[in-house]
Amino acid sequence: MRALVLAACAMAAAPLLAADDLIFADGFERGDFSLWSSASTGGGDLSVSPTAGMGSTAKGMSALVNDTGGLYVEDDLPANENELRARFYLDPHDFDPGESAGHFRTRVYVLFEEAPVRRLVALVLKRQGGAYGLMARARLDDNSFAQTQFFGLAAGPHAVEVHWRRSSTADANDGLLELWLDGAAVASLAGLDNNRSSADFARLGALSVKGGAAGTFYVDEYESRRTTYIGPCPGGACPLVCPIGYASCDGNDGNGCEVQNSGWSNTAPGEYLGSYAADTTTGSPFCTTHDCIPVPSRTGRQGRFFSITAREASTCLAGLEQTLQLDAPPGANYDLYVTGAPSCAPASCSSAGPGGDFLAATANETASADDTFTMNIEVRYQAGSSCGSWTLTVHSGDCLP
């Protein structure tokens, strides 16, 4: 771990963060790049290392440059963003962009439009005469650039924050590029003509590396938001921030956000729950109401796939019913989706919204035919994060009021 060099003005209280403001965060405490959309590691030259930990944290990202291959992590969570802030800690350490070959600059952060791929913002690290500096650059609609001067970086870690805003219309010319170093606003470029593109993904690391580049630099505590100023970590100690869909539940910040809510824990068709008699009436010679039989429940934290058979087991003229109840934990939202059922209530065969979800799958009686059906069930993560688990309860038989 290494101490942070922070400006005195960085100690202002952080503003309250809206639930939809955070785009992504990773302090690399999980020890890998699994939270990122992708990574170009150069066969291990880009790694998570205790040596790179900044902000009083145990781990950070180390970029060992020994050729011209790009070393970076990529975040694809920005979605047609018109405004974006990114904050990370940067220590140039002993990185040389290739001074002896006349190469002085390397991009360390780039914000892109996706289609077509177009660089919108770049943070450029320079070393010349052994002295480091950092500048910010924004692309304009005519493909020219607005850029700041280079600001000197002393040895050691620095909090870097960039704020980009797209011009509101093609003629408004009200785009913005701002740069902070160690909590101090060092540059603000207003009146930018940059309405052409929105932001779709970002890369962090050693980008556009030139011949002769060598050495190592460190990056840590990356966070991106839509609007709210991020700033350096209060007091130089960075709290654990989990990206959307992840949670820290074991009280140990040293292993990061160890619980994943987003995504799926298996693939379709998933776990087969079995075959259950689902007739609404049964009996011989007299048909009576068939009990509502519970099927063993299932729990989980990620999305999950199941299948189950509603079996016709009676000669009575009656339809088949199976009901599904999904209860989500506080803080996270999961929805319920069904395919393969003859009919559902609601008719969409889906139940979406916060809290609990209820769905009934039914089949009408068809004379002289077997109405047995197998349906596929999906518990799908939608939003939020939680240390709790969802519970799926299925009942078979006469279960509807």
Buried (B, 14 or more C-beta within 10 A) or exposed (E): BBEBBBBEEBEEEEEEBEEEBBBBBBBBBBBEBEBBBEBBBBEEBBBBBEBBBBBBBBBBBBBBBEEBBBBBBBBBBBEEBBBBBBBBBBBBBEBBBBBEEEBBBBBBBBBBBBEEEBBBBBBBBBBEEEEBBBBBBBBBBEEEEBBBEBBEBEEEBBBBBBBBBBBEEEEEBBBBBBBBBBBBEBBEBEEBBBBBBBBBBBBBBBBBBBEBBBBBBBBBBBBBBBBBBBBBBBEBEBEBBBBBBBBBBEEEBEBBBBBBBBEBBEEEBBBEBEBBBBBBBBEEEEBEEBEBBEBEEBBBBBBBBBBBBBBBBBEBEBBBBBBBBBBBBEEBBBBBBBBBBBEBBEEEBBBBEEEBBBBBBBBEBEEEEEBBBBBBBBBBBBBBBBBBBBBBBBBBBBBEE
